[in-house]
Amino acid sequence: MRWFYIPNEGTEGDQIGPRMAFEKLHQEGVFSEYKAYSYLVRQKELPCHQDALDELYKTALEFAPDVIFIQHPGNNYPMDKSYLQKLKTIPSKPKFVLYEEDPYGFFVKRMGSTIKAVFAESDMCFLGGTGYIAELAKKAGAKQIRYATHSYDTSRFGKPWTPTLTRQFDAVMIANLTCLKRIPWLFMPGGRSRKQTAQALHKHLGDRFALYGAGQGWETESYCRGSIDFNKQDIIVRDAWMSVNWGQFDEIAMYSSDRLPISLACGVPHISNYQTGFEHIFNNIPGLFIIKSPKEVADVALYILSLTVEQRNELGYQSAEYAKTHLEATVVYKNMVTVIQEQLDLKI
């Protein structure tokens, strides 16, 4: 199977997880040939967008893929249905598969024309959530809709460590809180609950709670210590007895950001908000605690702190083992490839 990957990357190689997964599948012989083409990078290097479209088409034509796997297309690289149909009708007649991990809303962060066109022309699409976001995809013309959870890559997260017996913090939260239109109380969906969760932890834990993130919503909060490098968040998490998050777009069924797999991979107990369907995909995971309201977070945090150091470290170890087995990028993407092979009748 010849696999043509079109990643959403600001710089070549940004999409570490899927690249690791697809390169491994190529080495294992699942892909007879594999090519990654960073369309956003190439657009910046070429004179104009039409040149970028022409080069993408020519590259795909020469590679002759069985599958074109495109990730998170947006209007900064516009593609219409006629162009996508042209791409699909090259002589190799590739199956066109979309993976859209990002959340969308009805009023905030609405789907643009490009992703709607990609949905309409896809043979299969994988979404990071179900519920209303699947309905939006279907309305845009998506035919076969499937679900795939966020993942983490072992190049940056989940590296071996010796759990410490003392930590700087009892709990840490890594989360941005941007105000829409700079109105102090107008947040992204889920943002109000995110702030209430942080406030509840600060109320009960005081200086033993720290939040790292950017956004106007945190400007007056004494517990906010500013933003951190995305690639270094495991250092912060591993210096606390638990990590905490309340996700944005918290009404999308089965949706969670990459915060959940990364946090579990760090090997520290993690508290996350509930979203419809979590009982089917994140049920009974040691070290993962699901709450249904911001008020619950203090109860769970106090329970975790009531455990012995050995018990907390054991929960963290078990959560990391679960993440390695089920949420690591080479596992998640291999599962997607298998579904594509089986359900689009491709030769293995």
N, C-alpha and C positions, 0 to 999 in steps of 0.2 A: 504494500500500500504506500503510495507516494503522498506525503503529508506536507502541505504548504501552510505555514503559520504566519499570520499577520498580527503581530502584537501591538498593543497600545503602549508606546514607549516614548519618553521624552529624550532619552539618549539610548544608544544601542546597548542592549543587554539588561535594561531596567527590569524586565519581567523575568526575574531570576527563577521563580518556582516553575512556571510552565516550560521555560527553556530547559531547565534541568530534567524535567519529566520527559519532554519530547526527545531530547538527546539520548536519554537512557533507553527509551523505546526504540530509537534508531539503532543503538548499539545491540539491543536484544533481538533485533531482526523483525520487530513488529512493523516498523516502517522500512520498506525497501530503500526509499530515498526520503530525505527530510531537508526542508529549507525554511529559514525564518527570514521574513522581509519586513523591516521596520518602516512602515509606510509614512508615519509621522516624521521620522528622522529624515527620510529621503525627501519629503516635501520641503523641509527647511533648506535642503542642499540644492534643490533644483530651482530654475528660474521662475516657474509659475505652477499653479495647481494643475493645469491641463497637462503639463509635462510630467507631473507626478502620477496622474491617472494613466497616462500613456505608458510610463515605465512599469507601473504595477501590472498593467495588462500584458505587456511584453514579457515581463519576468514570469508571470504565471503561464503564459503561452509556451515559453521555452522549457519551463520545468515540467509541464504536463501533469499536474497533480490529480490524484483521485479525490482528495479532500482539501478544501480551502477552509481553514479554521481562523476566523477573525474575532478579535477581542475588543469590546467596548468602543465601537465606532462613534464618532461625534461630528458635529457640524463644523469643527475646525478642519476637517478633511471631508468635505461634502461628496457624497456619492448618491446618484439617483437610481431609480429602478432600471432605466434603460442601460446604464453603465453596468450595473450588477448582472443584468440578464446577458449582456455581452461577455462578461467575465465567466459566467456559468456555461456559456455555449462554445468555449474553446474546444478543440478536438478531443481532449481527454474527458470532457463532460463531467467536471468535478462536482461532488456533493458540497453544498455550501452550508457551513455550520457556524453559528454565532454563539459566543459565550459572553453573557452580560452579567457581571457580578454586581454592578452598581444598583442602588435603589433609586426609585423615581416616585414622584407624587402627582396629584391631580392639579395642584396649584404651584407648589414649590418644586423646582427641578423637574420640569416636565420633559417628556421625551421629545427630541428634536426630529427634524425631517429625515436626517440620514439614518438614524437607528431604526426609524419606522420603515424606511425602504429596505434596510437589511433584514428586519424581521419578515417583511413580506416576501422577500426572495430566498430566505433560508429554507433548507431542507429539514433542518433541525436547529433548535436553539436551546441552550442551557441558561437558566436564570439562577441568581443567588437567592431567590425567594419564590414563594408561590402566592396564593391569594390574589389580591387586586392587581399585583404587578404582572401576574400571568394573564389576567384579563386584559390589561393594557397591551400586552404583547399580542394576544389573540386578536384584539381589535385592530392592531396595526397590520395583521395579516399572517402572523406566525402560524405554522401548521403543526409541527410536532414540537411540543414544549416539554422540556425536561428540567429537573432540578439538580444543582450541584453546589455543595457548600463551599465556603471560602477555605483556603488552605494556608500553610506556612511553608517556608523553605528552610532546610537544615543548613544552608550556607550561612544564614544570619541568626537563626533562632534555634533554641533547643539543644545547644551544644552541651557536652558533658560538663558537669560541675559537682562539687562537693557541697551539699546544702549546709549553710551556716547555722550555728546555734543561737546567735543573736542577730537582730536586724535593726536597721535605723528606724523603720516605720512599722506600724501595725498593719496599715492598709495604704495602697497607692491606687490612684485612678489616672489613666492616661486618656485624655479626651479633650477635643476642641469644643468651643461653644461660641459660635458666631451669631451675632444678632442680625436679623434680616432688616435691611434698610436702616441699620444703626439704631433701631428702636430697642431700648434696654430689655423689654419683656417679650420681644417677638423673636422666637428662635426657630431653627429647623425643626421638623416633626421629631418629637422625642426629647428635644432640648430642655424643656421645662422640667421633665422628670429627671433628666441627667443632672441638672443643677440641684434639684431637691435631694437627690441621692448623695451628692457631694456634701451638701449642707448637713444632712443627717449624720454622715460619718464624722464631719468636723465637730459637730455638737457632742458626740459621744467619745471621740478619740482625741480631740484637741490637736496638739502638735504632732501626735503620733500618726496623723493622717496627712498625706501630701497629694496634691493634684498637679499633674504636668499637662499643659495644653495651652493653646492660643485661642484668641477670640474675645470680643468685647464683653461677653457674658461673665468672664472671670475677672474683669478688671478691678473690682472692688473687694475681691475675696482674698483674705490673708493667707489662706492655705494653698493658693495657686503659686507654683514656683516657676512658671514660664514653660515654654515649649522645649522639647528635647528632640534629638535626632531620631528619626523613625528606626534606624538600624541599631540604635543603642538602648531601646526600651527594655530589653531583657535585663540589663544591668540594674535598672531602677526596680523592676518587678522582683528581682531576686534579693533585693535589700529590704523586702517587706514580707509580712506573714500572710498577706493575701493581696490579690489585685481585684479591682472592681470596675465594672462598666455598666452604663445604661445606654443602649444603642440608639442612634438616630433612626428615623423611619421605623419606629417600634410597632407599627400596625401592619407591617408586611409579614404575612405568615411565613414561618420557617427561615426568615432572613436574620443573618448576623454578619457583622463585618469581620475582617480578618483579625480583629482584636481577640475574639474568642479562641481560635486555634493557636495564635501566637502566645496568648496568656497561658493556656494549658501546657504548651510546649516548654514554657519557662520552668515548670516544675514547682509551682506555687499554687495553693488553692485559689480559685477564681469565683467571684460572684457576678452573675449576669442577669439582666432582666429577661423575663419570659416573653416569648412571642408565640402566637398560635402555631401549633404543630411541633414545638420543641420536644414534647413528650415522645414523639416518634423518632427524632433524630439525635437528641442530646439527653436521653433519659438514663438515669442511674450511672452517670459517669463519676467515678471517685474523684473528689477534689473540685467538682463543679457544683456550685450552689445557685439555683434559679429562684429569683424573687419576682413577685407580681406587682409590687408597689415600692416606691422609694422608702416608705416607712419600714419595710421589712429589712432593709440593708443593715441597720444597726443590730437587729436581733441576730442575724446570721453572723455578723462580724464578731459580736460578743461570744457567740457559740464557738467559733473557730478559735478565738483567743482563750477559751476555756479548755481547749485540748492541750495535751503536753506537746513539747517541742518535737518529740519523736513522732507523735501522731500527725502533727501538721506536715512534717517532712515526708511522712509516708503517703499522705493524701496527695502532696505535690508530686511525688514520684509516680504514683498511679495515674495522675492526670497527664503527666508527660508521656507515659507509656501508651495511654489511650490515644493521645494526639499523634504519636509516631505511627501507630498502627492504622489509624482511620483518617487523620486530617493532614498528613504530610503531603506536599504537592505531588510527588511522584505517584502516590496512591490515588489521590483525587483525580488527577488528570488521566491516569491509566484507566480508571473506572469509566471516565467519559469516553475515552477512545474505544473501549470495549462496547459500550452502549451504541456508539456510532457504527461500529463494525456490524454488530448484531442486528440493529434496527433499520439500518440503511442498506443492508444486504451487500456489504463489502467483503472482499476476500481477505481472510486473515493470513 
